Amino acid sequence: MRYIKITDLASVIRSKNAGPYELTLDIIFNSKESFELARRSGMFKHELFAKLYGIDIENVIGVVEFEPANAIKATIKRPVVSGALGETDVYGSQQHAPLLGLEVPVGN
C-alpha cells in the first residue's frame, strides 16, 4: 500500500468555530484528482475524526464530501465551549493540527 501525505494533497487545512459549541474542520484539496484520491481512500469517516480528537464518535456531528469545492468538512463538538474558563483557542483556529499528520492510502 502506498500513502501520500495530506499536506501534499490539500492546499488548505483549517479549523474554525461553528458557533460556541462546535468546531468545523476543513480539508480543501489542491485538485479534483487529489480530492478523488482522498474520497476513494474511504478513510474520512466519523471514526477517523473521533480518534484524531480523542472524542466519542457521537461527538462527531458530521462529515461531508463537498465536491464543488474539492473539500471534505467535518464538524465536531468542542471539548471546551468557546470563551469558557480554561479554553485556550476562542476562535477554534488552531485545532486543525491533528489533521496535518494524516497519510492517505492510495493503493500500490
C-alpha positions in Angstrom: 0.0 0.0 0.0 1.3 3.5 -0.9 0.5 6.6 1.1 0.5 10.3 0.3 0.8 13.0 3.0 -2.4 15.0 3.3 -0.2 18.1 3.1 0.8 17.1 -0.4 -2.8 16.7 -1.5 -4.5 19.6 0.2 -3.9 23.3 -0.3 -5.9 24.3 2.8 -6.3 22.5 6.1 -8.0 24.6 8.7 -10.3 24.7 11.7 -12.8 27.3 12.9 -15.7 27.8 15.3 -19.2 26.7 14.1 -20.7 28.6 17.0 -19.5 28.4 20.6 -20.2 24.6 20.9 -18.8 23.2 17.7 -15.7 23.1 15.5 -15.5 22.8 11.8 -12.5 21.2 10.2 -11.9 21.8 6.5 -9.6 20.0 4.1 -9.6 21.7 0.7 -7.7 19.6 -1.9 -5.5 21.2 -4.5 -7.1 19.5 -7.4 -10.1 17.3 -8.4 -7.7 14.4 -8.7 -6.4 14.9 -5.1 -9.9 15.1 -3.8 -10.9 11.9 -5.6 -7.9 10.1 -4.2 -8.9 11.1 -0.7 -12.6 10.3 -1.3 -11.8 6.8 -2.7 -9.5 6.0 0.3 -12.6 5.8 2.4 -10.7 7.0 5.5 -12.6 10.3 6.1 -15.3 8.9 8.3 -16.7 9.8 11.8 -14.3 7.2 13.3 -11.2 9.0 12.0 -12.2 12.3 13.5 -13.2 10.7 16.8 -9.8 9.0 17.0 -7.8 12.1 16.0 -9.5 14.3 18.5 -9.9 11.8 21.3 -13.7 12.2 21.5 -16.6 9.8 21.4 -17.9 9.0 18.0 -21.3 10.6 18.9 -19.4 13.9 19.3 -18.6 13.9 15.6 -21.6 15.7 14.2 -21.0 15.2 10.6 -18.5 14.5 7.8 -19.3 15.9 4.4 -17.6 15.5 1.0 -18.3 18.8 -0.9 -17.4 18.0 -4.5 -17.9 21.6 -5.9 -15.0 22.8 -3.7 -12.9 19.6 -3.7 -13.3 19.6 0.1 -14.0 17.4 3.0 -15.6 19.0 6.0 -16.1 17.6 9.5 -17.9 19.2 12.4 -17.3 18.1 16.0 -18.4 19.2 19.4 -15.9 21.4 21.1 -14.3 19.7 24.1 -14.5 23.1 25.9 -17.0 25.8 25.0 -15.5 28.8 23.2 -14.7 31.5 25.8 -15.2 29.2 28.8 -12.8 29.3 31.7 -9.7 27.3 30.7 -10.4 27.4 27.0 -7.2 28.3 25.0 -8.4 28.9 21.4 -11.5 31.1 21.5 -11.8 31.2 17.6 -11.1 27.5 17.1 -8.4 28.4 14.5 -5.6 26.3 16.0 -7.4 22.9 16.2 -6.5 21.5 12.8 -3.1 20.3 13.9 -4.1 16.6 14.3 -5.1 16.5 10.6 -1.6 17.6 9.4 0.0 14.2 10.1 -2.6 12.2 8.1 -1.4 9.9 5.3 -3.9 8.9 2.7 -3.7 5.3 1.3 -3.7 5.4 -2.5 -3.0 1.8 -3.5 0.1 0.2 -4.8 
